[in-house]
């Protein structure tokens, strides 16, 4: 496994994704960008101590479809790499792919404060992609939001118990930014607390501030996608001493994750589509059956009291009803 096989995995992902989109095309694309830690326990090439996670490992970059959970792209990186390092280069091929194949498809991107880098903003702007990326709190941002903070203080002067919140926006230009950008913010006073909590988000969206904040907060599902990949498809199986071998293994496990996610969306019984892979394996695959083979058929005979036989047969009918458009 080498650089060539990495490119082959990328082409396979694109080809199968095109087939899935031919069956059920997306109405818009939501890129959820994040990173995670893959623990290592030996002398793997590129592994290092990551101060954020306080552990040794790799620090891969991942991009999911925030709506469907599809893993759109994944790249293994050294453990010391910061979240936003080369995130713009990581996203350029993906943005160009969707902009070329689906020119009218609205594109959106979300990222936490680790991805607050002007290079990523510019890549999104150049490819007509709307973004909402959180900013780290600093004194300048706090000063620009001071008026709204004062208003919230007055509103809660005689009621320090209940929850209260206010929203606002301003134009802001950091030292490394080429031009001012819109920043929306949320100031909230949690129930039974006297201190305020601030959330600042840089965006090129035109929605109201509360809508942008709500849109950004939806990225919390990313943690579920990453957990599914680690627990259900063993993303952390990076035990080789060679980094390139580990990178290929990660792509293989990512392809397995996507195959199941597409299966869940297109074929799995409706009552089971929100269940995790381990649950589906237990209910549909790890069941006793008698296999009877004849000249023309192979028949799986399930126990008459199998509790999930209806879901099993519904899944089979959904598979038989798929109409794939292959080249």
Helices and strands as residue ranges (DSSP letters): H 3-23, E 28-35, E 38-39, E 48-50, E 55-58, E 61-65, E 71-75, H 87-101, E 106-111, G 113-115, H 118-126, E 129-135, H 139-144, H 146-155, E 164-172, E 181-189, E 196-203, H 209-217, G 218-221, H 222-233, H 243-266, G 270-272, H 277-280, I 281-285, E 289-293, E 298-302, H 309-320
